[in-house]
Amino acid sequence: MLKKTLILEIIFLFIGMSVTSSTIPNAMKQHNSPPGQILYVGGTGPGNYSCINDAIDNTSNGDTVFVYNGTYNETVIIDKSIVLQGENKHSTIINGLRKNDTVTITTSRVIVAGFTITNSSYDMKAGLWWKAGVRILDSHNIIRDNIISNNRLGIFGKQASNLTIVNNTFENDGITLYPYDTGYHTRPTLSKKHFVHTIDNNIVNGNPLLYYVDKSDFEVPSKVGQLIAVNCTNMTVRNVSINNADFMVLMVFCSHCVVEDSRFAESNGAFTLLASDNNIIRNNIMFHNFHGLLLDYYSTNNQISHNHFLDNQYCGVICEYFSNHNYICHNNFIENRNENAFLIQSFSNRWKENYWNDWIGFRFRFLGFLPKIISGIPFEHVYSPLPINLDWHPAGEPYQIEEDLKMQA
């Protein structure tokens, strides 16, 4: 009898271990989680938490928070080196309710995997433009195997290095890497290490997110959901259409590249050049974005010609922080809602024969001899407008849009 009982106990123990191993530890093992306790959120187990933040508050470095399927209406803050693991990325949902960043990581060596992350803030008036599905403020973090959808920005990495962002699906979102956001008081140094990461096998709106570092003499495929290029030369982007991808193109330390005959639309960021020189941006449509084109951090000697900047939420073109000596000619600036073009601490760009729907010469024909004034501010955080650049000979009518770009629009 004792022998039979012992055999039965061993069988039940083996079954219990098998069930546990197949459901939770294996999910952690594939993400190389550190050793530590496992805390559970949702489900029906005794002592399980109902709120992700409550579980995180009770973790220590090296622990894992496993979240069962369900919708969790909260903004999550991760301030310890833990694994945050969802049961199923399609049905384990963190909903930020448009209040702030949906998930914020303030420390290093965090893994977030297995979630749908959605609904960061969209409140522009409250200064929440940079709010993201996942905000990363430290280095050596891993974001993998998630669905990131319908946030203001998808993933936003601020001065973070050595990130791993792999196997994620972005819907109306993308990856934004930037040295600052709103509320900064001094301009931080632009460092290459904040843009060099492991970014692989991510999908943006059904197309691949293409990420290039230190590459030369190549053409980008036409199927692209978002483009990030770091320290690239002689890159050609032609006949692409990128929509709803936050910062749809981010070029950092890039030179002698050509972007032409393409469409960039409906995004919450801008086509952005950071410390990028001697590039050609021509014959593109940029409309219904936050900005159309942003030149920042000493982006100089770029040629911006025959583009159509239409109905962008803030600016058609904005030049910031000593982005000087750019040649901006023969473009259409039409109904960009705040400013057709604007300057911040940039002084010496050449504007020539652009079409401006807000040029005073259209409103008062007898003033048609006057140039178009491109306003700006001479120093950051000094908000009294000061005219800096002039287009001496604005075009009298819009330039024709190429037929293939018309069809795309």
Secondary structure as UniProt FT lines:
FT   HELIX           2..23
FT   HELIX           25..29
FT   TURN            30..32
FT   STRAND          38..41
FT   TURN            46..47
FT   HELIX           52..57
FT   TURN            61..62
FT   STRAND          64..67
FT   STRAND          70..73
FT   STRAND          76..78
FT   STRAND          83..86
FT   TURN            89..91
FT   STRAND          92..95
FT   TURN            97..98
FT   STRAND          103..105
FT   STRAND          111..113
FT   STRAND          116..118
FT   TURN            124..127
FT   TURN            129..130
FT   STRAND          132..136
FT   STRAND          142..144
FT   STRAND          147..149
FT   STRAND          153..158
FT   STRAND          164..166
FT   STRAND          169..171
FT   STRAND          175..178
FT   TURN            182..183
FT   HELIX           192..194
FT   STRAND          198..200
FT   STRAND          203..204
FT   TURN            205..206
FT   STRAND          207..213
FT   STRAND          216..219
FT   STRAND          226..230
FT   STRAND          233..238
FT   STRAND          241..243
FT   STRAND          249..252
FT   STRAND          258..260
FT   STRAND          263..265
FT   STRAND          271..274
FT   STRAND          280..282
FT   STRAND          285..287
FT   STRAND          291..296
FT   STRAND          303..305
FT   STRAND          308..310
FT   STRAND          315..320
FT   STRAND          327..329
FT   STRAND          332..334
FT   STRAND          339..344
FT   STRAND          350..352
FT   STRAND          355..356
FT   TURN            357..358
FT   HELIX           360..363
FT   HELIX           365..367
FT   TURN            368..369
FT   STRAND          372..377
FT   TURN            380..381
FT   STRAND          386..391
FT   HELIX           403..408
//
